């Protein structure tokens, strides 16, 4: 696929591993040929919103294979358009990841190239956002 790796890569450092204290991450999927992109968030564990909830029998989500919930993004990938998946930031809670994702979408969604079509989030502000 034109030299693009389709597995997750870290955006800001050359690491292969997500920090151990991560429950969710915020990502960008980029389509370099068109300049389009999509911002989203993904949980690492099924049903886990906070790293402190992980138990010995907790199961990982499908994050390694995940390619967005966006129908448009999925269609572009299925059509064979080259893309990159980058992890922008890792968080110990879903709430923190949701705040980051929402802020990025608000800042970048008005730019040409954004494939994000909606922002629907409910925030509960607490001391640590847990």
Protein Blocks (a to p, Z undefined) as FASTA:
>chain_A
ZZiafbdcdfkbccfbdcfklcbdcdddddfknopacdddddfbghiabfklpcfklccd
fklmpgbjafklmmmmmnopacddddfbdcfbfklmmmmmmmmmmmmmmpghiabfbdcd
dddddfkoZZ
